[in-house]
Amino acid sequence: MSAALQLDDVRLAYEGAQGLHTVVDGFSLSLDAGRIGCLLGPSGCGKTTVLRAVAGFEPVRAGSIRLGERLLSSANVHLPPEERRVGMMFQEYALFPHLTAAQNVGFGLRRRPQAEQRARVAEMLALVGLAESGGRYPHELSGGQQQRIALARALAPSPALLLLDEPFSNLDATTRERLTVEVREILKAAGQTAVLVTHNEAEAQAMADHVGLMHNGRLTRWTA
């Protein structure tokens, strides 16, 4: 199976008062299509910075990031986020409060024909187990339901890669444990390649096919 996501010797840094400050260095990993990878580590270890670089929100100072055969980032190349076919799901669900669940799911499909939009929204709502909740507004949904709607919205445009940044951190422990299992099942049913970032080891082990341990901006282990 060919690698869907490939990072080779990536260095990420930003300009500070004392000059260039390196956040991530010598970072390499390979993730096959349809697999779920996880970057695990404490706050400040660089895991979210890696996610942002893959999404196109951070420049690469050295090395390269590829998605399939496409070069997304290198020291000389930077493909804009909207051209990467990369979806993101954040800690905050970021659902539009004035739109129904179905309208939220279909938000990224507005350029498609109406019939195609409706069919895709219905498919995504069914996938996340909320087929009967399309007409409800975010405030009428539980935290777990809101998170599943956010997942459906992220999956609706058929991204080549889905990035999840601490997606369960705002939920209570019971809901978090249940959703970890549910989201893995949904991603597997969709055949979705994904990378999760978390500081919770149990969450990482329950959800991911591969777990990468990060420390001080370096990937110290990448396990199956």
Sequence and secondary structure as in RCSB ss.txt:
>XXXX:A:sequence
MSAALQLDDVRLAYEGAQGLHTVVDGFSLSLDAGRIGCLLGPSGCGKTTVLRAVAGFEPVRAGSIRLGERLLSSA
NVHLPPEERRVGMMFQEYALFPHLTAAQNVGFGLRRRPQAEQRARVAEMLALVGLAESGGRYPHELSGGQQQRIA
LARALAPSPALLLLDEPFSNLDATTRERLTVEVREILKAAGQTAVLVTHNEAEAQAMADHVGLMHNGRLTRWTA
>XXXX:A:secstr
  EEEEEEEEEEEEEETTEEEEEEEEEEEEEETT EEEEE  TTSSHHHHHHHHHTSS  SEEEEEETTEEEEES
S B  GGGTTEEEE SS    TTS HHHHHTGGGTTS HHHHHHHHHHHHHHTT TT TT  GGGS HHHHHHHH
HHHHHTT  SEEEEESTTTTS HHHHHHHHHHHHHHHHHHT  EEEEES HHHHHHH SEEEEEETTEEEEEE 
